[in-house]
Amino acid sequence: MYVIQQADRLYPAGCSSAGNWSLSLLHSSTGQLLAYSN
């Protein structure tokens, strides 16, 4: 399950069929968003 974490909030962004952990750093106008999947 992909999740975007901003401050103390978690936003579901999609699902991962592989089920592996992935880590990427996204940039937006509000700052940095951390996207990871479990």
PDB file of N, CA, C and O in Angstrom:
ATOM      1  N   MET A   1       0.856  -1.198   0.000  1.00  0.00           N
ATOM      2  CA  MET A   1       0.000   0.000   0.000  1.00  0.00           C
ATOM      3  C   MET A   1       0.884   1.236   0.000  1.00  0.00           C
ATOM      4  O   MET A   1       1.681   1.453   0.913  1.00  0.00           O
ATOM      5  N   TYR A   2       0.729   2.024  -1.021  1.00  0.00           N
ATOM      6  CA  TYR A   2       1.505   3.262  -1.092  1.00  0.00           C
ATOM      7  C   TYR A   2       0.898   4.312  -0.176  1.00  0.00           C
ATOM      8  O   TYR A   2      -0.320   4.477  -0.125  1.00  0.00           O
ATOM      9  N   VAL A   3       1.745   5.010   0.537  1.00  0.00           N
ATOM     10  CA  VAL A   3       1.273   6.031   1.471  1.00  0.00           C
ATOM     11  C   VAL A   3       2.135   7.275   1.326  1.00  0.00           C
ATOM     12  O   VAL A   3       3.361   7.179   1.269  1.00  0.00           O
ATOM     13  N   ILE A   4       1.513   8.421   1.267  1.00  0.00           N
ATOM     14  CA  ILE A   4       2.241   9.685   1.246  1.00  0.00           C
ATOM     15  C   ILE A   4       2.117  10.328   2.621  1.00  0.00           C
ATOM     16  O   ILE A   4       1.016  10.602   3.099  1.00  0.00           O
ATOM     17  N   GLN A   5       3.266  10.563   3.248  1.00  0.00           N
ATOM     18  CA  GLN A   5       3.274  11.109   4.597  1.00  0.00           C
ATOM     19  C   GLN A   5       3.665  12.579   4.565  1.00  0.00           C
ATOM     20  O   GLN A   5       4.753  12.926   4.104  1.00  0.00           O
ATOM     21  N   GLN A   6       2.801  13.424   5.040  1.00  0.00           N
ATOM     22  CA  GLN A   6       3.072  14.857   5.143  1.00  0.00           C
ATOM     23  C   GLN A   6       2.744  15.301   6.552  1.00  0.00           C
ATOM     24  O   GLN A   6       1.595  15.229   6.988  1.00  0.00           O
ATOM     25  N   ALA A   7       3.772  15.765   7.268  1.00  0.00           N
ATOM     26  CA  ALA A   7       3.614  16.141   8.665  1.00  0.00           C
ATOM     27  C   ALA A   7       3.105  14.931   9.450  1.00  0.00           C
ATOM     28  O   ALA A   7       3.776  13.900   9.494  1.00  0.00           O
ATOM     29  N   ASP A   8       1.928  15.043  10.068  1.00  0.00           N
ATOM     30  CA  ASP A   8       1.389  13.925  10.846  1.00  0.00           C
ATOM     31  C   ASP A   8       0.257  13.218  10.108  1.00  0.00           C
ATOM     32  O   ASP A   8      -0.464  12.408  10.691  1.00  0.00           O
ATOM     33  N   ARG A   9       0.106  13.532   8.812  1.00  0.00           N
ATOM     34  CA  ARG A   9      -1.026  12.992   8.064  1.00  0.00           C
ATOM     35  C   ARG A   9      -0.550  11.920   7.092  1.00  0.00           C
ATOM     36  O   ARG A   9       0.542  12.012   6.530  1.00  0.00           O
ATOM     37  N   LEU A  10      -1.380  10.910   6.903  1.00  0.00           N
ATOM     38  CA  LEU A  10      -1.083   9.841   5.956  1.00  0.00           C
ATOM     39  C   LEU A  10      -2.143   9.824   4.860  1.00  0.00           C
ATOM     40  O   LEU A  10      -3.343   9.867   5.132  1.00  0.00           O
ATOM     41  N   TYR A  11      -1.674   9.759   3.623  1.00  0.00           N
ATOM     42  CA  TYR A  11      -2.595   9.729   2.506  1.00  0.00           C
ATOM     43  C   TYR A  11      -2.394   8.449   1.695  1.00  0.00           C
ATOM     44  O   TYR A  11      -1.287   8.211   1.211  1.00  0.00           O
ATOM     45  N   PRO A  12      -3.422   7.621   1.533  1.00  0.00           N
ATOM     46  CA  PRO A  12      -3.315   6.445   0.668  1.00  0.00           C
ATOM     47  C   PRO A  12      -3.182   6.884  -0.782  1.00  0.00           C
ATOM     48  O   PRO A  12      -3.945   7.734  -1.240  1.00  0.00           O
ATOM     49  N   ALA A  13      -2.226   6.318  -1.513  1.00  0.00           N
ATOM     50  CA  ALA A  13      -1.972   6.742  -2.886  1.00  0.00           C
ATOM     51  C   ALA A  13      -2.114   5.605  -3.882  1.00  0.00           C
ATOM     52  O   ALA A  13      -2.124   5.856  -5.087  1.00  0.00           O
ATOM     53  N   GLY A  14      -2.224   4.377  -3.427  1.00  0.00           N
ATOM     54  CA  GLY A  14      -2.359   3.276  -4.356  1.00  0.00           C
ATOM     55  C   GLY A  14      -1.958   1.973  -3.703  1.00  0.00           C
ATOM     56  O   GLY A  14      -1.791   1.910  -2.485  1.00  0.00           O
ATOM     57  N   CYS A  15      -1.803   0.933  -4.502  1.00  0.00           N
ATOM     58  CA  CYS A  15      -1.446  -0.371  -3.984  1.00  0.00           C
ATOM     59  C   CYS A  15      -0.240  -0.937  -4.727  1.00  0.00           C
ATOM     60  O   CYS A  15      -0.025  -0.625  -5.898  1.00  0.00           O
ATOM     61  N   SER A  16       0.527  -1.750  -4.061  1.00  0.00           N
ATOM     62  CA  SER A  16       1.705  -2.363  -4.670  1.00  0.00           C
ATOM     63  C   SER A  16       1.468  -3.853  -4.819  1.00  0.00           C
ATOM     64  O   SER A  16       1.252  -4.558  -3.833  1.00  0.00           O
ATOM     65  N   SER A  17       1.509  -4.332  -6.056  1.00  0.00           N
ATOM     66  CA  SER A  17       1.277  -5.753  -6.303  1.00  0.00           C
ATOM     67  C   SER A  17       2.477  -6.580  -5.860  1.00  0.00           C
ATOM     68  O   SER A  17       2.335  -7.744  -5.485  1.00  0.00           O
ATOM     69  N   ALA A  18       3.656  -5.972  -5.906  1.00  0.00           N
ATOM     70  CA  ALA A  18       4.873  -6.684  -5.526  1.00  0.00           C
ATOM     71  C   ALA A  18       4.963  -6.840  -4.009  1.00  0.00           C
ATOM     72  O   ALA A  18       5.467  -7.851  -3.518  1.00  0.00           O
ATOM     73  N   GLY A  19       4.480  -5.853  -3.271  1.00  0.00           N
ATOM     74  CA  GLY A  19       4.498  -5.921  -1.818  1.00  0.00           C
ATOM     75  C   GLY A  19       5.863  -5.620  -1.234  1.00  0.00           C
ATOM     76  O   GLY A  19       6.102  -5.878  -0.055  1.00  0.00           O
ATOM     77  N   ASN A  20       6.754  -5.083  -2.037  1.00  0.00           N
ATOM     78  CA  ASN A  20       8.096  -4.765  -1.551  1.00  0.00           C
ATOM     79  C   ASN A  20       8.160  -3.322  -1.062  1.00  0.00           C
ATOM     80  O   ASN A  20       7.367  -2.476  -1.474  1.00  0.00           O
ATOM     81  N   TRP A  21       9.121  -3.059  -0.174  1.00  0.00           N
ATOM     82  CA  TRP A  21       9.324  -1.713   0.327  1.00  0.00           C
ATOM     83  C   TRP A  21      10.032  -0.876  -0.733  1.00  0.00           C
ATOM     84  O   TRP A  21      11.036  -1.311  -1.298  1.00  0.00           O
ATOM     85  N   SER A  22       9.525   0.301  -1.001  1.00  0.00           N
ATOM     86  CA  SER A  22      10.192   1.231  -1.902  1.00  0.00           C
ATOM     87  C   SER A  22      10.186   2.607  -1.260  1.00  0.00           C
ATOM     88  O   SER A  22       9.236   2.978  -0.570  1.00  0.00           O
ATOM     89  N   LEU A  23      11.238   3.352  -1.488  1.00  0.00           N
ATOM     90  CA  LEU A  23      11.369   4.660  -0.853  1.00  0.00           C
ATOM     91  C   LEU A  23      11.736   5.704  -1.895  1.00  0.00           C
ATOM     92  O   LEU A  23      12.701   5.542  -2.643  1.00  0.00           O
ATOM     93  N   SER A  24      10.965   6.763  -1.934  1.00  0.00           N
ATOM     94  CA  SER A  24      11.254   7.830  -2.885  1.00  0.00           C
ATOM     95  C   SER A  24      10.871   9.174  -2.274  1.00  0.00           C
ATOM     96  O   SER A  24       9.960   9.263  -1.450  1.00  0.00           O
ATOM     97  N   LEU A  25      11.579  10.207  -2.692  1.00  0.00           N
ATOM     98  CA  LEU A  25      11.332  11.541  -2.155  1.00  0.00           C
ATOM     99  C   LEU A  25      10.669  12.401  -3.221  1.00  0.00           C
ATOM    100  O   LEU A  25      11.220  12.598  -4.305  1.00  0.00           O
ATOM    101  N   LEU A  26       9.490  12.906  -2.907  1.00  0.00           N
ATOM    102  CA  LEU A  26       8.748  13.724  -3.855  1.00  0.00           C
ATOM    103  C   LEU A  26       8.782  15.186  -3.412  1.00  0.00           C
ATOM    104  O   LEU A  26       8.818  15.487  -2.219  1.00  0.00           O
ATOM    105  N   HIS A  27       8.772  16.079  -4.389  1.00  0.00           N
ATOM    106  CA  HIS A  27       8.798  17.503  -4.080  1.00  0.00           C
ATOM    107  C   HIS A  27       7.487  18.156  -4.526  1.00  0.00           C
ATOM    108  O   HIS A  27       6.953  17.828  -5.585  1.00  0.00           O
ATOM    109  N   SER A  28       6.991  19.050  -3.738  1.00  0.00           N
ATOM    110  CA  SER A  28       5.767  19.756  -4.086  1.00  0.00           C
ATOM    111  C   SER A  28       5.880  21.203  -3.634  1.00  0.00           C
ATOM    112  O   SER A  28       6.870  21.587  -3.012  1.00  0.00           O
ATOM    113  N   SER A  29       4.882  21.994  -3.941  1.00  0.00           N
ATOM    114  CA  SER A  29       4.903  23.408  -3.581  1.00  0.00           C
ATOM    115  C   SER A  29       4.819  23.598  -2.077  1.00  0.00           C
ATOM    116  O   SER A  29       5.205  24.643  -1.554  1.00  0.00           O
ATOM    117  N   THR A  30       4.308  22.576  -1.376  1.00  0.00           N
ATOM    118  CA  THR A  30       4.159  22.685   0.073  1.00  0.00           C
ATOM    119  C   THR A  30       5.391  22.157   0.801  1.00  0.00           C
ATOM    120  O   THR A  30       5.497  22.276   2.022  1.00  0.00           O
ATOM    121  N   GLY A  31       6.326  21.570   0.040  1.00  0.00           N
ATOM    122  CA  GLY A  31       7.524  21.039   0.682  1.00  0.00           C
ATOM    123  C   GLY A  31       7.850  19.654   0.173  1.00  0.00           C
ATOM    124  O   GLY A  31       7.556  19.326  -0.976  1.00  0.00           O
ATOM    125  N   GLN A  32       8.455  18.838   1.020  1.00  0.00           N
ATOM    126  CA  GLN A  32       8.859  17.508   0.621  1.00  0.00           C
ATOM    127  C   GLN A  32       7.857  16.471   1.111  1.00  0.00           C
ATOM    128  O   GLN A  32       7.405  16.515   2.255  1.00  0.00           O
ATOM    129  N   LEU A  33       7.523  15.546   0.236  1.00  0.00           N
ATOM    130  CA  LEU A  33       6.612  14.462   0.604  1.00  0.00           C
ATOM    131  C   LEU A  33       7.373  13.146   0.547  1.00  0.00           C
ATOM    132  O   LEU A  33       8.125  12.893  -0.395  1.00  0.00           O
ATOM    133  N   LEU A  34       7.177  12.330   1.540  1.00  0.00           N
ATOM    134  CA  LEU A  34       7.847  11.043   1.593  1.00  0.00           C
ATOM    135  C   LEU A  34       6.871   9.948   1.182  1.00  0.00           C
ATOM    136  O   LEU A  34       5.854   9.727   1.840  1.00  0.00           O
ATOM    137  N   ALA A  35       7.188   9.274   0.098  1.00  0.00           N
ATOM    138  CA  ALA A  35       6.310   8.221  -0.407  1.00  0.00           C
ATOM    139  C   ALA A  35       6.977   6.876  -0.198  1.00  0.00           C
ATOM    140  O   ALA A  35       8.135   6.686  -0.569  1.00  0.00           O
ATOM    141  N   TYR A  36       6.247   5.940   0.395  1.00  0.00           N
ATOM    142  CA  TYR A  36       6.794   4.611   0.608  1.00  0.00           C
ATOM    143  C   TYR A  36       5.679   3.574   0.522  1.00  0.00           C
ATOM    144  O   TYR A  36       4.502   3.896   0.688  1.00  0.00           O
ATOM    145  N   SER A  37       6.054   2.363   0.269  1.00  0.00           N
ATOM    146  CA  SER A  37       5.047   1.307   0.165  1.00  0.00           C
ATOM    147  C   SER A  37       5.405   0.170   1.096  1.00  0.00           C
ATOM    148  O   SER A  37       6.580  -0.070   1.375  1.00  0.00           O
ATOM    149  N   ASN A  38       4.399  -0.525   1.571  1.00  0.00           N
ATOM    150  CA  ASN A  38       4.631  -1.661   2.455  1.00  0.00           C
ATOM    151  C   ASN A  38       4.191  -2.929   1.725  1.00  0.00           C
ATOM    152  O   ASN A  38       4.292  -4.025   2.275  1.00  0.00           O
TER     153      ASN A  38
END
